Amino acid sequence: MQKKLGYLDALDEILKSIDINPSAISIGKLAKTIALNINEISAAVDKLVQDGYVDKINDLCYKITFDGKVFIQSGGYVRQKELEDATIFEFKQEKKRAEEYQRKLLAATWFAGIAAGLVLIYYIFSWFFPNSGCFIPKQ
């Protein structure tokens, strides 16, 4: 008995099976090599046709397109999903780094603002009380 495939794996396997046949292949012949029922295979082949990777020769026979050959050689649906997942992961990581940088920048801005405010208070106080000796040593 064949092991049950995930849908992305099944799409890749169907595309590979269509690719290795020099002439058009029928859904019945695919059903003998893929661990899916005929309805699932038919739906998968319809998706491959819709995506442009397979051409429908007649009601039951299909042939791979050049785009299908390129797509399956580049890894197929499984590789495409892996790349999408990696891109999403990298985007989330970058977003976390940007948020962390934003928090640090905000803290530094507050620190600079408070320091500038203290310097301003010092100069205002020394302007109004030039001989107080609190901040400036007496001579």
DSSP file (Angstrom, degrees, kcal/mol; ACC not computed):
  #  RESIDUE AA STRUCTURE BP1 BP2  ACC     N-H-->O    O-->H-N    N-H-->O    O-->H-N    TCO  KAPPA ALPHA  PHI   PSI    X-CA   Y-CA   Z-CA
    1    1 A M              0   0    0      0, 0.0     2,-0.2     0, 0.0    34,-0.1   0.000 360.0 360.0 360.0 139.2    0.0    0.0    0.0
    2    2 A Q        -     0   0    0      1,-0.1     2,-0.2    32,-0.1    32,-0.0  -0.501 360.0-108.9 -81.4 149.1    1.3    3.5   -0.9
    3    3 A K        -     0   0    0     -2,-0.2     2,-0.3     1,-0.1    32,-0.2  -0.504  37.1-102.3 -78.4 148.7    1.7    6.1    1.8
    4    4 A K        -     0   0    0     -2,-0.2     2,-0.3    30,-0.1    32,-0.1  -0.509  39.1-146.0 -72.7 130.7   -0.7    9.0    1.9
    5    5 A L        -     0   0    0     30,-0.5     2,-0.1    -2,-0.3    -1,-0.1  -0.660  12.6-115.8 -97.4 151.5    0.8   12.2    0.5
    6    6 A G     >  -     0   0    0     -2,-0.3     4,-2.9     1,-0.1     5,-0.2  -0.414  38.2-105.7 -72.6 163.1    0.2   15.8    1.6
    7    7 A Y  H  > S+     0   0    0      1,-0.2     4,-2.5     2,-0.2     5,-0.2   0.885 119.9  48.0 -65.2 -38.9   -1.5   17.9   -1.1
    8    8 A L  H  > S+     0   0    0      2,-0.2     4,-2.2     1,-0.2    70,-0.3   0.923 114.2  47.4 -66.9 -41.6    1.7   19.8   -2.0
    9    9 A D  H  > S+     0   0    0      2,-0.2     4,-2.9     1,-0.2    -2,-0.2   0.907 111.5  51.9 -62.0 -41.0    3.6   16.6   -2.3
   10   10 A A  H  X S+     0   0    0     -4,-2.9     4,-2.9     2,-0.2     5,-0.2   0.914 107.7  50.9 -63.6 -42.7    0.8   15.1   -4.3
   11   11 A L  H  X S+     0   0    0     -4,-2.5     4,-2.4     1,-0.2    -1,-0.2   0.924 113.0  46.6 -59.8 -43.5    0.8   18.0   -6.7
   12   12 A D  H  X S+     0   0    0     -4,-2.2     4,-2.7     2,-0.2    -2,-0.2   0.921 112.8  49.1 -64.4 -43.6    4.6   17.6   -7.2
   13   13 A E  H  X S+     0   0    0     -4,-2.9     4,-2.7     2,-0.2    -2,-0.2   0.907 111.9  48.5 -63.8 -41.7    4.3   13.9   -7.6
   14   14 A I  H  X S+     0   0    0     -4,-2.9     4,-2.5     2,-0.2     5,-0.2   0.930 112.1  49.0 -63.2 -44.2    1.6   14.2  -10.2
   15   15 A L  H  X S+     0   0    0     -4,-2.4     4,-2.1    -5,-0.2    -2,-0.2   0.903 112.5  48.1 -63.0 -40.6    3.6   16.9  -12.1
   16   16 A K  H  X S+     0   0    0     -4,-2.7     4,-2.2     2,-0.2    -1,-0.2   0.909 111.1  51.0 -64.7 -41.2    6.7   14.6  -12.0
   17   17 A S  H  X S+     0   0    0     -4,-2.7     4,-0.6     1,-0.2    -2,-0.2   0.892 112.1  46.2 -64.2 -39.2    4.6   11.6  -13.2
   18   18 A I  H >< S+     0   0    0     -4,-2.5     3,-0.5     1,-0.2    46,-0.4   0.879 111.7  53.9 -68.2 -36.2    3.2   13.7  -16.1
   19   19 A D  H 3< S+     0   0    0     -4,-2.1    -2,-0.2     1,-0.2    -1,-0.2   0.879 103.7  53.3 -66.6 -39.2    6.8   14.9  -16.8
   20   20 A I  H 3< S+     0   0    0     -4,-2.2    -1,-0.2    -5,-0.1    -2,-0.2   0.642  91.3  86.1 -76.8 -11.7    8.3   11.5  -17.1
   21   21 A N    <<  -     0   0    0     -4,-0.6     4,-0.1    -3,-0.5    -4,-0.0  -0.796  68.7-153.3 -89.0 121.6    5.8   10.3  -19.7
   22   22 A P  S    S+     0   0    0      0, 0.0     2,-0.2     0, 0.0    -1,-0.1   0.817  80.9  36.7 -65.6 -29.7    6.9   11.3  -23.2
   23   23 A S  S    S-     0   0    0      1,-0.2    39,-0.1    -3,-0.1    -2,-0.1  -0.534 112.2 -61.2-110.6-177.6    3.3   11.4  -24.4
   24   24 A A        -     0   0    0     -2,-0.2     2,-0.4    39,-0.1    39,-0.2  -0.269  50.9-145.5 -63.6 150.5    0.1   12.5  -22.7
   25   25 A I  E     -A   62   0A   0     37,-2.6    37,-2.3    -4,-0.1     2,-0.2  -0.925   6.9-131.9-122.2 145.6   -0.9   10.6  -19.6
   26   26 A S  E  >  -A   61   0A   0     -2,-0.4     4,-1.9    35,-0.2    35,-0.2  -0.527  21.5-118.3 -93.2 161.8   -4.4    9.8  -18.4
   27   27 A I  H  > S+     0   0    0     33,-1.1     4,-2.5     1,-0.2     5,-0.1   0.865 115.3  58.0 -64.5 -36.5   -5.8   10.3  -14.9
   28   28 A G  H  > S+     0   0    0      1,-0.2     4,-0.8     2,-0.2    -1,-0.2   0.899 106.5  47.2 -60.2 -41.4   -6.4    6.5  -14.6
   29   29 A K  H  > S+     0   0    0      1,-0.2     4,-0.6     2,-0.2     3,-0.5   0.879 111.5  51.5 -68.6 -37.4   -2.7    5.9  -15.2
   30   30 A L  H >X S+     0   0    0     -4,-1.9     4,-2.1     1,-0.2     3,-1.2   0.887 102.5  60.4 -63.7 -38.6   -1.8    8.6  -12.6
   31   31 A A  H 3< S+     0   0    0     -4,-2.5    -1,-0.2     1,-0.3     5,-0.2   0.775  99.9  56.6 -62.0 -26.2   -4.1    6.9  -10.1
   32   32 A K  H 3< S+     0   0    0     -4,-0.8    -1,-0.3    -3,-0.5    -2,-0.2   0.748 116.3  34.3 -75.8 -23.1   -2.0    3.8  -10.3
   33   33 A T  H << S+     0   0    0     -3,-1.2     2,-0.4    -4,-0.6    -2,-0.2   0.649 109.6  66.1-106.6 -18.3    1.2    5.6   -9.3
   34   34 A I  S  < S-     0   0    0     -4,-2.1     2,-1.8     2,-0.2     7,-0.1  -0.867  78.7-127.5-111.5 140.1   -0.1    8.3   -6.9
   35   35 A A  S    S+     0   0    0     -2,-0.4   -30,-0.5   -32,-0.2     2,-0.3  -0.314  78.1  94.0 -83.7  55.3   -1.6    7.5   -3.5
   36   36 A L  S    S-     0   0    0     -2,-1.8    -2,-0.2    -5,-0.2     2,-0.1  -0.951  77.9-105.6-137.0 158.0   -4.8    9.5   -4.0
   37   37 A N     >  -     0   0    0     -2,-0.3     4,-2.5     1,-0.1     5,-0.2  -0.356  40.5-100.8 -79.3 169.6   -8.2    8.6   -5.3
   38   38 A I  H  > S+     0   0    0      1,-0.2     4,-2.7     2,-0.2     5,-0.2   0.852 121.0  54.2 -62.2 -36.8   -9.3    9.6   -8.8
   39   39 A N  H  > S+     0   0    0      2,-0.2     4,-2.3     1,-0.2    -1,-0.2   0.916 110.9  45.6 -64.2 -42.5  -11.3   12.6   -7.6
   40   40 A E  H  > S+     0   0    0      2,-0.2     4,-2.5     1,-0.2    -2,-0.2   0.907 114.0  48.9 -66.5 -41.0   -8.4   14.0   -5.7
   41   41 A I  H  X S+     0   0    0     -4,-2.5     4,-2.9     2,-0.2     5,-0.2   0.917 110.9  50.7 -63.9 -42.8   -6.1   13.4   -8.7
   42   42 A S  H  X S+     0   0    0     -4,-2.7     4,-2.3    -5,-0.2    -2,-0.2   0.915 111.8  47.0 -61.9 -43.4   -8.6   15.0  -11.0
   43   43 A A  H  X S+     0   0    0     -4,-2.3     4,-1.9     2,-0.2    -1,-0.2   0.898 113.2  49.3 -64.7 -40.1   -8.8   18.1   -8.7
   44   44 A A  H  X S+     0   0    0     -4,-2.5     4,-2.3     2,-0.2    -2,-0.2   0.912 111.1  48.7 -65.6 -42.5   -5.0   18.3   -8.5
   45   45 A V  H  X S+     0   0    0     -4,-2.9     4,-2.4     1,-0.2    -2,-0.2   0.888 108.4  54.6 -66.0 -37.9   -4.6   18.0  -12.3
   46   46 A D  H  X S+     0   0    0     -4,-2.3     4,-2.6    -5,-0.2    -1,-0.2   0.898 108.5  49.4 -60.2 -39.3   -7.2   20.8  -12.7
   47   47 A K  H  X S+     0   0    0     -4,-1.9     4,-2.7     2,-0.2    -2,-0.2   0.909 109.5  51.2 -65.4 -41.5   -5.1   23.0  -10.4
   48   48 A L  H  X>S+     0   0    0     -4,-2.3     5,-2.3     2,-0.2     6,-1.1   0.887 111.7  47.4 -62.7 -38.2   -2.0   22.2  -12.4
   49   49 A V  H ><5S+     0   0    0     -4,-2.4     3,-0.9     4,-0.2    -2,-0.2   0.927 112.3  49.7 -65.5 -45.3   -3.9   23.1  -15.6
   50   50 A Q  H 3<5S+     0   0    0     -4,-2.6    -2,-0.2     1,-0.3    -1,-0.2   0.872 109.9  50.9 -62.4 -37.6   -5.1   26.3  -13.9
   51   51 A D  H 3<5S-     0   0    0     -4,-2.7    -1,-0.3    -5,-0.1    -2,-0.2   0.599 116.4-116.5 -76.6 -10.3   -1.6   27.2  -12.8
   52   52 A G  T <<5S+     0   0    0     -3,-0.9    16,-0.3    -4,-0.6    15,-0.3   0.616  86.4 111.5  88.5  13.4   -0.3   26.7  -16.3
   53   53 A Y  S   <S+     0   0    0     -5,-2.3    12,-2.2    -6,-0.2     2,-0.4   0.625  77.2  38.2 -93.6 -14.7    2.0   23.7  -15.6
   54   54 A V  E     -B   64   0A   0     -6,-1.1     2,-0.4    10,-0.3    -2,-0.2  -0.994  69.6-145.1-137.3 141.0   -0.1   21.1  -17.5
   55   55 A D  E     -B   63   0A   0      8,-3.6     8,-2.4    -2,-0.4     2,-0.7  -0.864  19.5-128.6-103.4 141.1   -2.0   21.3  -20.8
   56   56 A K  E     -B   62   0A   0     -2,-0.4     6,-0.2     6,-0.2     3,-0.1  -0.807  23.2-177.5 -89.5 116.6   -5.3   19.3  -21.2
   57   57 A I        -     0   0    0      4,-2.1     2,-0.2    -2,-0.7    -1,-0.2   0.930  68.5 -27.7 -80.1 -49.8   -5.0   17.3  -24.4
   58   58 A N  S    S-     0   0    0      3,-1.3    -1,-0.2     0, 0.0     0, 0.0  -0.757  91.1 -62.9-146.2-164.8   -8.5   15.8  -24.3
   59   59 A D  S    S+     0   0    0     -2,-0.2     3,-0.0     1,-0.2    -3,-0.0   0.776 132.4  20.0 -60.7 -27.2  -11.0   15.0  -21.5
   60   60 A L  S    S+     0   0    0    -34,-0.1   -33,-1.1   -33,-0.0     2,-0.4   0.562 109.8  77.4-119.9 -11.7   -8.7   12.4  -19.9
   61   61 A C  E     -A   26   0A   0    -35,-0.2    -4,-2.1   -34,-0.1    -3,-1.3  -0.821  50.5-176.2-113.7 144.9   -5.2   13.1  -21.1
   62   62 A Y  E     -AB  25  56A   0    -37,-2.3   -37,-2.6    -2,-0.4     2,-0.3  -0.948   8.3-163.4-137.2 153.1   -2.7   15.7  -19.9
   63   63 A K  E     - B   0  55A   0     -8,-2.4    -8,-3.6    -2,-0.3     2,-0.1  -0.994  28.0-110.7-138.4 142.8    0.8   16.8  -20.9
   64   64 A I  E     - B   0  54A   0    -46,-0.4   -10,-0.3    -2,-0.3     2,-0.1  -0.434  29.2-138.2 -73.8 145.1    3.3   19.0  -19.0
   65   65 A T     >  -     0   0    0    -12,-2.2     4,-2.0    -2,-0.1     5,-0.1  -0.453  27.6-104.6 -91.8 171.3    4.1   22.5  -20.3
   66   66 A F  H  > S+     0   0    0      1,-0.2     4,-2.5     2,-0.2     5,-0.2   0.908 124.6  53.9 -62.5 -41.3    7.6   24.1  -20.4
   67   67 A D  H  > S+     0   0    0    -15,-0.3     4,-2.7     1,-0.2    -1,-0.2   0.880 106.8  52.8 -60.0 -36.8    6.6   26.2  -17.4
   68   68 A G  H  > S+     0   0    0    -16,-0.3     4,-2.5     2,-0.2    -1,-0.2   0.896 108.0  49.8 -64.2 -41.1    5.7   22.9  -15.6
   69   69 A K  H  X S+     0   0    0     -4,-2.0     4,-1.9     2,-0.2    -2,-0.2   0.926 113.8  45.2 -63.4 -44.6    9.1   21.4  -16.4
   70   70 A V  H  X S+     0   0    0     -4,-2.5     4,-1.5     2,-0.2    -2,-0.2   0.917 113.5  50.7 -63.9 -43.3   10.9   24.5  -15.1
   71   71 A F  H  <>S+     0   0    0     -4,-2.7     5,-2.3     1,-0.2    -2,-0.2   0.916 111.8  45.4 -63.1 -45.1    8.7   24.6  -12.0
   72   72 A I  H ><5S+     0   0    0     -4,-2.5     3,-1.0     1,-0.2    -1,-0.2   0.845 111.6  53.0 -70.7 -32.4    9.2   21.0  -11.0
   73   73 A Q  H 3<5S+     0   0    0     -4,-1.9    -1,-0.2     1,-0.2    -2,-0.2   0.785 105.4  55.5 -71.0 -25.9   13.0   21.3  -11.6
   74   74 A S  T 3<5S-     0   0    0     -4,-1.5    -1,-0.2    -5,-0.2    -2,-0.2   0.392 135.5 -83.7 -87.7   5.3   13.1   24.3   -9.3
   75   75 A G  T <>5 -     0   0    0     -3,-1.0     4,-1.2    -4,-0.1     3,-0.4   0.224  57.7-129.5 118.1 -15.1   11.5   22.3   -6.5
   76   76 A G  H  >< -     0   0    0     -5,-2.3     4,-2.1     1,-0.2     5,-0.1  -0.240  59.7 -29.9  73.5-159.0    7.8   22.4   -7.2
   77   77 A Y  H  > S+     0   0    0    -69,-0.3     4,-2.4     1,-0.2    -1,-0.2   0.846 135.5  55.5 -66.9 -36.4    5.1   23.3   -4.8
   78   78 A V  H  > S+     0   0    0     -3,-0.4     4,-2.3   -70,-0.3    -1,-0.2   0.943 111.2  43.8 -64.2 -46.8    6.9   22.0   -1.7
   79   79 A R  H  X S+     0   0    0     -4,-1.2     4,-2.6     1,-0.2    -2,-0.2   0.890 112.0  53.9 -64.8 -39.5   10.0   24.2   -2.4
   80   80 A Q  H  X S+     0   0    0     -4,-2.1     4,-2.3     1,-0.2    -1,-0.2   0.912 110.0  47.3 -60.7 -42.5    7.7   27.2   -3.2
   81   81 A K  H  X S+     0   0    0     -4,-2.4     4,-2.8     2,-0.2    -2,-0.2   0.898 110.6  52.0 -65.9 -41.2    6.0   26.7    0.2
   82   82 A E  H  X S+     0   0    0     -4,-2.3     4,-2.5     2,-0.2    -2,-0.2   0.915 110.9  47.6 -61.0 -43.1    9.4   26.4    1.9
   83   83 A L  H  X S+     0   0    0     -4,-2.6     4,-2.5     2,-0.2    -2,-0.2   0.901 112.1  49.4 -65.3 -40.9   10.5   29.7    0.3
   84   84 A E  H  X S+     0   0    0     -4,-2.3     4,-2.5     2,-0.2    -2,-0.2   0.923 112.3  48.1 -62.9 -43.7    7.3   31.5    1.2
   85   85 A D  H  X S+     0   0    0     -4,-2.8     4,-2.6     2,-0.2    -2,-0.2   0.902 112.1  49.2 -63.3 -41.2    7.6   30.2    4.8
   86   86 A A  H  X S+     0   0    0     -4,-2.5     4,-2.7     2,-0.2    -1,-0.2   0.899 111.3  49.8 -64.8 -40.4   11.2   31.3    5.0
   87   87 A T  H  X S+     0   0    0     -4,-2.5     4,-2.4     2,-0.2    -2,-0.2   0.914 111.7  47.9 -64.1 -42.9   10.3   34.8    3.6
   88   88 A I  H  X S+     0   0    0     -4,-2.5     4,-2.4     2,-0.2    -2,-0.2   0.915 112.4  49.6 -64.1 -42.4    7.5   35.1    6.2
   89   89 A F  H  X S+     0   0    0     -4,-2.6     4,-2.5     2,-0.2    -2,-0.2   0.929 112.0  47.7 -61.6 -46.2    9.9   34.1    9.0
   90   90 A E  H  X S+     0   0    0     -4,-2.7     4,-2.6     1,-0.2    -1,-0.2   0.890 110.8  52.1 -62.7 -39.1   12.6   36.6    7.8
   91   91 A F  H  X S+     0   0    0     -4,-2.4     4,-2.3     2,-0.2    -1,-0.2   0.919 110.6  47.6 -62.4 -43.9    9.9   39.3    7.6
   92   92 A K  H  X S+     0   0    0     -4,-2.4     4,-2.2     2,-0.2    -2,-0.2   0.903 112.3  49.5 -64.8 -40.7    8.8   38.6   11.1
   93   93 A Q  H  X S+     0   0    0     -4,-2.5     4,-2.4     2,-0.2    -2,-0.2   0.922 111.8  48.3 -63.0 -43.6   12.3   38.6   12.4
   94   94 A E  H  X S+     0   0    0     -4,-2.6     4,-2.4     1,-0.2    -2,-0.2   0.883 109.9  52.6 -64.0 -38.1   13.0   41.9   10.7
   95   95 A K  H  X S+     0   0    0     -4,-2.3     4,-2.4     2,-0.2    -1,-0.2   0.904 108.9  49.6 -64.4 -41.5    9.9   43.3   12.1
   96   96 A K  H  X S+     0   0    0     -4,-2.2     4,-2.5     2,-0.2    -2,-0.2   0.920 111.4  49.2 -62.3 -44.0   11.0   42.3   15.6
   97   97 A R  H  X S+     0   0    0     -4,-2.4     4,-2.6     1,-0.2    -2,-0.2   0.901 111.3  49.6 -62.7 -40.1   14.4   43.9   15.1
   98   98 A A  H  X S+     0   0    0     -4,-2.4     4,-2.4     2,-0.2    -1,-0.2   0.899 111.1  48.9 -66.2 -40.2   12.8   47.1   13.8
   99   99 A E  H  X S+     0   0    0     -4,-2.4     4,-2.3     2,-0.2    -2,-0.2   0.902 112.0  48.9 -65.6 -40.4   10.4   47.2   16.8
  100  100 A E  H  X S+     0   0    0     -4,-2.5     4,-2.4     2,-0.2    -2,-0.2   0.923 112.1  48.5 -64.2 -44.0   13.4   46.7   19.2
  101  101 A Y  H  X S+     0   0    0     -4,-2.6     4,-2.7     1,-0.2    -2,-0.2   0.899 109.8  53.0 -61.6 -40.4   15.4   49.4   17.5
  102  102 A Q  H  X S+     0   0    0     -4,-2.4     4,-2.4     2,-0.2    -2,-0.2   0.909 109.1  48.8 -63.1 -42.4   12.3   51.7   17.7
  103  103 A R  H  X S+     0   0    0     -4,-2.3     4,-2.4     2,-0.2    -2,-0.2   0.928 113.0  47.4 -63.0 -44.2   12.1   51.1   21.5
  104  104 A K  H  X S+     0   0    0     -4,-2.4     4,-2.5     1,-0.2    -2,-0.2   0.906 112.0  50.0 -63.8 -41.3   15.8   51.8   21.9
  105  105 A L  H  X S+     0   0    0     -4,-2.7     4,-2.3     2,-0.2    -1,-0.2   0.896 110.4  50.3 -64.1 -40.1   15.6   54.9   19.8
  106  106 A L  H  X S+     0   0    0     -4,-2.4     4,-2.5     2,-0.2    -2,-0.2   0.915 111.0  48.9 -63.7 -43.5   12.6   56.2   21.8
  107  107 A A  H  X S+     0   0    0     -4,-2.4     4,-2.5     1,-0.2    -2,-0.2   0.916 112.1  48.5 -62.7 -42.7   14.4   55.6   25.1
  108  108 A A  H  X S+     0   0    0     -4,-2.5     4,-2.6     2,-0.2    -1,-0.2   0.882 110.7  51.7 -64.9 -37.5   17.5   57.4   23.8
  109  109 A T  H  X S+     0   0    0     -4,-2.3     4,-2.5     2,-0.2    -2,-0.2   0.921 110.8  47.5 -65.0 -44.2   15.3   60.3   22.7
  110  110 A W  H  X S+     0   0    0     -4,-2.5     4,-2.7     2,-0.2     5,-0.2   0.926 112.1  50.3 -62.1 -44.0   13.7   60.5   26.1
  111  111 A F  H  X S+     0   0    0     -4,-2.5     4,-2.6     1,-0.2    -2,-0.2   0.924 112.1  47.0 -60.2 -45.2   17.1   60.4   27.8
  112  112 A A  H  X S+     0   0    0     -4,-2.6     4,-2.5     1,-0.2    -1,-0.2   0.895 112.6  50.5 -64.4 -39.4   18.4   63.2   25.5
  113  113 A G  H  X S+     0   0    0     -4,-2.5     4,-2.2     2,-0.2    -2,-0.2   0.913 112.0  46.3 -65.0 -43.1   15.3   65.3   26.1
  114  114 A I  H  X S+     0   0    0     -4,-2.7     4,-2.3     2,-0.2    -2,-0.2   0.919 113.2  49.6 -65.6 -43.3   15.5   64.9   29.9
  115  115 A A  H  X S+     0   0    0     -4,-2.6     4,-2.2    -5,-0.2    -2,-0.2   0.917 111.7  48.5 -61.7 -43.2   19.3   65.7   29.8
  116  116 A A  H  X S+     0   0    0     -4,-2.5     4,-2.3     1,-0.2    -1,-0.2   0.892 110.3  52.2 -64.3 -38.8   18.6   68.8   27.7
  117  117 A G  H  X S+     0   0    0     -4,-2.2     4,-2.5     2,-0.2    -2,-0.2   0.895 109.3  49.1 -63.7 -40.8   15.8   69.9   30.1
  118  118 A L  H  X S+     0   0    0     -4,-2.3     4,-2.4     2,-0.2    -2,-0.2   0.900 110.8  49.7 -65.7 -40.9   18.2   69.6   33.1
  119  119 A V  H  X S+     0   0    0     -4,-2.2     4,-2.3     2,-0.2    -2,-0.2   0.911 111.0  50.4 -62.7 -41.2   20.8   71.6   31.3
  120  120 A L  H  X S+     0   0    0     -4,-2.3     4,-2.6     2,-0.2    -2,-0.2   0.921 110.3  48.7 -62.7 -45.2   18.2   74.2   30.5
  121  121 A I  H  X S+     0   0    0     -4,-2.5     4,-2.9     1,-0.2     5,-0.2   0.913 110.0  53.2 -61.5 -41.9   17.1   74.4   34.1
  122  122 A Y  H  X S+     0   0    0     -4,-2.4     4,-2.7     1,-0.2    -2,-0.2   0.934 111.9  44.1 -58.3 -47.6   20.7   74.7   35.2
  123  123 A Y  H  X S+     0   0    0     -4,-2.3     4,-1.5     2,-0.2    -2,-0.2   0.870 113.8  49.7 -70.1 -36.0   21.3   77.7   32.9
  124  124 A I  H  X S+     0   0    0     -4,-2.6     4,-2.2     2,-0.2     5,-0.2   0.939 113.3  47.0 -64.9 -45.0   18.0   79.4   33.8
  125  125 A F  H  X S+     0   0    0     -4,-2.9     4,-2.4     1,-0.2    -2,-0.2   0.917 112.7  48.7 -62.3 -43.5   18.8   78.9   37.5
  126  126 A S  H  < S+     0   0    0     -4,-2.7    -1,-0.2    -5,-0.2    -2,-0.2   0.765 109.8  54.2 -70.1 -23.1   22.4   80.2   37.1
  127  127 A W  H  < S+     0   0    0     -4,-1.5    -2,-0.2    -5,-0.2    -1,-0.2   0.924 115.8  36.5 -71.6 -46.7   21.0   83.2   35.1
  128  128 A F  H  < S+     0   0    0     -4,-2.2    -2,-0.2     1,-0.3    -3,-0.2   0.798 130.3  32.2 -79.4 -27.8   18.6   84.3   37.8
  129  129 A F    ><  +     0   0    0     -4,-2.4     3,-1.3    -5,-0.2     4,-0.3  -0.620  68.6 162.1-127.4  72.3   20.9   83.4   40.7
  130  130 A P  T 3  S+     0   0    0      0, 0.0     3,-0.3     0, 0.0    -1,-0.1   0.789  77.5  38.4 -67.2 -27.3   24.4   84.0   39.4
  131  131 A N  T 3  S+     0   0    0      1,-0.2    -5,-0.1     2,-0.1     7,-0.0   0.115  79.4 111.0-109.7  22.2   26.1   84.2   42.8
  132  132 A S    <   -     0   0    0     -3,-1.3    -1,-0.2     1,-0.1     6,-0.1   0.814  66.0-146.8 -69.9 -28.3   24.2   81.4   44.6
  133  133 A G        +     0   0    0     -4,-0.3     5,-0.2    -3,-0.3    -1,-0.1   0.433  68.0 111.5  78.1  -2.9   27.2   79.1   44.8
  134  134 A C  S    S+     0   0    0      1,-0.1    -1,-0.1     3,-0.1    -8,-0.0   0.936  97.3   7.1 -65.9 -46.7   24.9   76.1   44.4
  135  135 A F  S    S+     0   0    0      1,-0.2    -1,-0.1   -13,-0.1    -9,-0.0   0.673 130.2  53.9-110.7 -23.5   26.1   75.2   41.0
  136  136 A I  S    S-     0   0    0     -6,-0.1    -1,-0.2   -10,-0.0    -3,-0.1  -0.957  86.6-119.2-116.7 127.0   29.0   77.5   40.4
  137  137 A P        -     0   0    0      0, 0.0     2,-0.1     0, 0.0    -4,-0.1  -0.374  32.2-114.2 -64.6 140.7   31.8   77.7   43.0
  138  138 A K              0   0    0     -5,-0.2    -7,-0.0     1,-0.1    -6,-0.0  -0.422 360.0 360.0 -72.7 148.0   32.3   81.1   44.6
  139  139 A Q              0   0    0     -2,-0.1    -1,-0.1     0, 0.0     0, 0.0   0.401 360.0 360.0-112.8 360.0   35.5   83.0   43.9
